[in-house]
């Protein structure tokens, strides 16, 4: 479960508090993002917010897009916590709450493999990045 509050956005429909019963939340301008923000400055999938089975929440960018965590510009994958503020484009999100849901059917298979086979991390991360780049090219 991931709960966010959007305090500021160029998309008036995106402002408010939202609770998602998933362990992974994709945010972007594309219609099939779990949370769509109608903002032309955003990538189709701009960021992912994810909670793992150790109850650690992370945010990471997609396609080299930038974001800020509590005012510090970031690019990559970073741990975040409750009350952290994530800004990207004209949007400001505050993490309200999160918890890992063992029964989430949208579980990330790559994360599961990494859990069981940590020695394969480099190969899987390169594969995931390549697939995301291909998906980005197809959808733009």
N, C-alpha and C positions, 0 to 999 in steps of 0.2 A: 504494500500500500504506500502510495506517495501522495502527500497533500501539499498543494502549492497555493500561494496567493499572488495574483498579478495585480500590482498597484498601478502600473503605467504601461500603456500599449497604444500603438497607432490604430489597433483594431479594437473598437469599443466592445465587441462581443467577447473579447478575451479577458476583460477586466473582471476580477472576482476571485473567489476561493473555489478550488476544484480538488476533488479527491478521486484518485485512480486506484482501482483494485488490482494493480499490476506491479511487478517488481522492476519493470523497465518502462520508461515514459519517453517517447520521441516527440520532440517539439520542432515544428517547422512550418513552411508555407504550403506544403503539399497537402492535398485533401485527405490522403490516407495516413498522415501523421496521427499519432494517438491524440495529440493536441495541436490543432491547426491555428496558426495566427496569420491573418491576412495582412502580410507585410512584404512588399516586393523586395525589400533589402535582405530578407532572410533566405537561406538556402532551403531546398525542399525538405530536408531533415537537417536542422541547424544544430541541435544538441540532443543528447540522450542523457537522462537522469536515471540512475540505476541503483537499486539496493541489492546487496548480495546476501548469502545465507549466514554471513557473520555480522549481519545488520550494519554494514558499512555502506554509506551512500556515496556515489561518485557522479560527477558530471563530466562528459567529454564531448568534444566538438566533432562535427562531421564535416568532411571535405575542407579542412583547414580554415574553418570559420572561427572567428574570435568571439570571446565573451569575457566578462569580468566577474570575479567573485569578490564580493565586498569591496568593490572599487579597484581591484588589482587585475589588470589585463592578463588573460590566460589563453592558452592554446594547447590542447592535449587532454589528458585525463587527470582529474583532481578529486581528492576526497572533499566532501562537503558535509555540513551538519545542519541540524535544526536551526532556524533563524538566519542562515546564510542568505545573502542576496546575490542573485545571478542576473546580470544585465547583458543584453545583446540587442543590436539594432536599437529600436526605440522602445524596448520592452524591459520591464523590471519584475523579476520573480523572486518571491521569498519562500523558502522551504518551511512549511508549517509543521509537518510531521512525516515520519516514514517508519515502516516495519517490513521485514521480510515475510512473504506469504509462501509457505511451503507448497500450497496447492495451486499456485499461479500456473496456469497452463501455457502462458506465453514465455516460459523460462528460456533463457538464452543457452542454446546447446554448446556454443563455444566456451562460455563461462563454466559449464559443467565439465567439459573435457579438460579445461585448464585446472579445475579443482582436482580431478583424478589423475592427470598426467602433466604436472607443472613443467616438466622438461620439454614439452612441446609448445611452450608459450610463444617463442619467437616465430615459429612457423605459422601457428594459428593467427597471431596478430597480423602478420604480413598478408595472409590469406584474407582475413576480415577487411583489412584496409583496401586491398585490391578489389574485392567485391563491392565495397562501398563506393569506390571511385567509379567502377563500371556502372553501378546503379545511378550514381549522380549524372554521369554522361548520358545515360539512356533517358533520364527524366527531366533533363533541362531543355 
